[in-house]
Amino acid sequence: MRLAVCGSGKIVTEFLPYLAHVPGVGLGAIVGRAASEDKLSRLAAEHGIPQVHLSMDDCLADNSIDTVWVAVPNSLHFEYARAALAAGKHVICEKPFVLRQDHLAELRAMAVERGLILVEAISMQYLANYEWIRQNIGRVGDVRMIQCDYSQYSSCYDAFREGTILPAFDPVQGGGALMDIGIYTIHFVVGLMGMPRAATYTANIERNVDTSGVLVLEYDECTAVCVCAKDSDGPIRSKIQGTDGWIVAEGAPNAIPRVETGTRGADVEEVINLSTEPHRMVEEFRAFERMIREHDTSERDRRLDHSEAVLAVATAALASAGMSDDR
């Protein structure tokens, strides 16, 4: 994989030092706005990236690049991913994939038509600890309740309260609690239980954006409650309760550093941590590299099915709270 990095935000600066832990990935270019040129040049120098581009067209014209990592603001995901696919590049797109279901359908059709890999970078779905939960959820018996919490006081919230609208709280740019950290809670539940029959989101809304909220997902014999907050914080954990026992994933659902489990009425009986990587995104990028190298379109389609289900839930949830999917 010869990778072009689109963006220079937090997720890029955080993960670039760990790409060395992903065999088969070479950094070919980094692209961003002219206003970020100094930062882009510094990142390129620090990580041995040979090309810095201030134009997406220039980046996509580079025939040595075969894969584009889209790590720009949410509202730009569709535009960047579509341009990359049109140029014949594989695409790894940060969450949330896109903000509208028809946009994801268009990207998927382009990827299939061109024989390209298109995936959403959602770290949890590739974590060994999450896979353990998926393989062992039967331990709890019949699943009755799932509670998934991701609450984190945003570094942008104070500015938002004072009237400065940054992308994290800009509804036009896909901001808000549900589409930011809440999307991980949807991935957690849908990855285990599939598509719910109903999704209802009760949100705290300020200036037409959800700063926090509670999402209820209804299944035939199970109810899942997802809590997401950018205006407050508290302990973060996910809990699965069944007729025979329980499983608890400690920590943020996009990282899952530890899993605990026990039978009905018991305290912790087993603690599981299968993670051996230095950063939560290493496992997903290893999976992406393999998928692209082996041209595994079956895995691409399976992952896209999951992402489509998650986006359908998210857009239904926003609509239930009076916010459309393209706010």
C-alpha positions, -999 to 999 in steps of 0.1 A, spaced: 0 0 0 14 34 -10 -6 58 11 -16 95 7 -27 111 39 -55 137 35 -55 160 65 -33 171 94 -57 170 123 -55 152 156 -61 117 143 -33 121 117 -8 135 141 -17 109 167 -14 79 144 14 87 120 41 76 145 25 42 147 22 34 110 57 18 112 39 -10 131 19 -18 100 40 -39 75 34 -32 39 24 5 42 45 32 27 38 69 30 38 86 -3 22 120 3 3 143 26 -23 168 13 -40 197 30 -50 233 28 -26 261 20 -33 275 55 -18 243 69 13 242 48 38 247 77 22 219 97 21 196 66 57 202 59 66 195 95 47 162 95 63 152 62 98 159 76 91 140 109 77 109 92 96 107 59 67 116 37 83 125 3 55 148 -11 34 176 3 4 187 -18 -18 217 -13 -42 204 -40 -61 172 -40 -59 170 -77 -21 171 -76 -21 143 -51 -44 121 -71 -24 127 -102 6 109 -85 6 74 -100 27 60 -72 -2 65 -48 -27 36 -47 -46 44 -15 -60 75 1 -66 79 38 -94 105 42 -89 122 76 -105 156 69 -135 172 86 -167 152 84 -185 173 58 -156 168 33 -155 130 35 -178 124 6 -161 149 -17 -126 136 -10 -136 99 -11 -154 104 -44 -125 122 -60 -101 94 -49 -123 66 -62 -127 85 -95 -89 86 -98 -87 49 -93 -74 49 -57 -85 27 -28 -101 47 0 -98 44 38 -123 70 53 -124 81 89 -157 80 108 -184 90 103 -181 76 68 -203 102 52 -234 121 65 -260 109 40 -271 74 30 -273 83 -7 -237 95 -6 -225 62 8 -245 43 -19 -228 64 -46 -193 57 -32 -201 20 -29 -213 18 -65 -181 36 -76 -159 12 -57 -176 -19 -70 -176 -6 -106 -139 1 -104 -129 -29 -84 -115 -7 -56 -114 -12 -18 -135 13 2 -137 10 40 -146 31 70 -118 35 95 -136 24 127 -110 10 150 -133 -10 173 -145 -33 146 -109 -46 142 -98 -48 178 -90 -83 192 -109 -75 224 -141 -66 205 -137 -97 184 -136 -117 216 -169 -101 227 -184 -109 193 -173 -146 195 -182 -150 232 -214 -130 236 -233 -164 239 -218 -167 274 -244 -143 287 -273 -164 275 -301 -145 258 -290 -109 255 -316 -86 272 -298 -53 277 -268 -34 263 -255 -2 276 -228 16 257 -215 50 270 -190 74 255 -190 107 273 -161 131 269 -162 169 277 -151 184 244 -122 208 243 -143 229 219 -174 231 242 -164 261 262 -158 281 230 -192 268 217 -209 281 248 -193 315 242 -206 316 207 -176 303 186 -189 275 163 -161 251 156 -166 220 133 -172 197 163 -204 216 170 -213 229 136 -244 210 123 -236 220 87 -202 202 90 -216 171 105 -208 181 141 -226 170 172 -224 142 198 -241 114 179 -221 117 147 -188 122 166 -183 99 196 -218 85 195 -212 68 162 -188 44 181 -216 33 204 -238 25 173 -209 5 158 -205 -14 190 -241 -24 192 -249 -30 155 -217 -50 152 -230 -74 178 -268 -74 173 -273 -62 137 -299 -37 125 -325 -27 152 -362 -25 144 -364 11 158 -340 39 168 -350 68 189 -326 96 199 -334 120 228 -309 148 226 -298 180 244 -298 204 215 -281 238 215 -281 260 183 -295 231 163 -267 207 173 -268 178 198 -243 184 225 -253 151 242 -281 125 240 -294 91 247 -301 67 218 -324 37 223 -322 8 199 -350 -17 200 -345 -54 191 -371 -82 194 -359 -94 227 -332 -69 236 -330 -31 242 -297 -12 237 -291 22 253 -263 44 238 -252 75 257 -230 101 240 -220 134 255 -196 162 245 -210 186 271 -202 165 301 -182 134 311 -182 104 334 -171 68 336 -170 52 302 -179 15 298 -201 -8 278 -222 -36 294 -240 -66 279 -265 -83 302 -281 -117 295 -301 -144 312 -269 -163 322 -243 -136 328 -227 -104 317 -198 -89 298 -183 -54 305 -160 -36 281 -141 -11 301 -130 22 286 -140 40 254 -157 18 228 -132 28 201 -104 14 222 -117 -14 246 -86 -18 267 -101 -45 288 -130 -69 290 -145 -85 321 -171 -112 323 -190 -132 349 -220 -155 353 -253 -144 367 -250 -130 402 -212 -133 402 -184 -108 405 -157 -106 379 -147 -141 370 -124 -135 340 -105 -105 327 -95 -105 290 -70 -83 271 -59 -96 238 -45 -64 226 -8 -65 218 -5 -33 197 8 1 209 -21 20 194 -58 12 188 -56 19 150 -28 -5 142 -51 -35 140 -75 -18 116 -47 -6 93 -32 -41 92 -66 -53 81 -68 -26 55 -33 -34 41 -42 -71 38 -76 -63 22 -60 -41 -4 -30 -64 -11 -52 -94 -16 -80 -74 -33 -105 -89 -9 -137 -75 -22 -158 -99 -2 -144 -84 30 -149 -50 15 -186 -57 9 -191 -72 44 -176 -41 60 -196 -18 38 -228 -37 47 -220 -29 84 -212 7 77 -245 11 58 -264 -3 87 -247 21 111 -254 51 90 -290 41 86 -294 39 123 -276 73 128 -297 91 102 -329 76 117 -318 86 152 -312 122 141 -345 124 123 -363 112 155 -347 141 173 -358 166 147 -324 168 129 -322 156 93 -292 136 81 -279 165 60 -285 192 85 
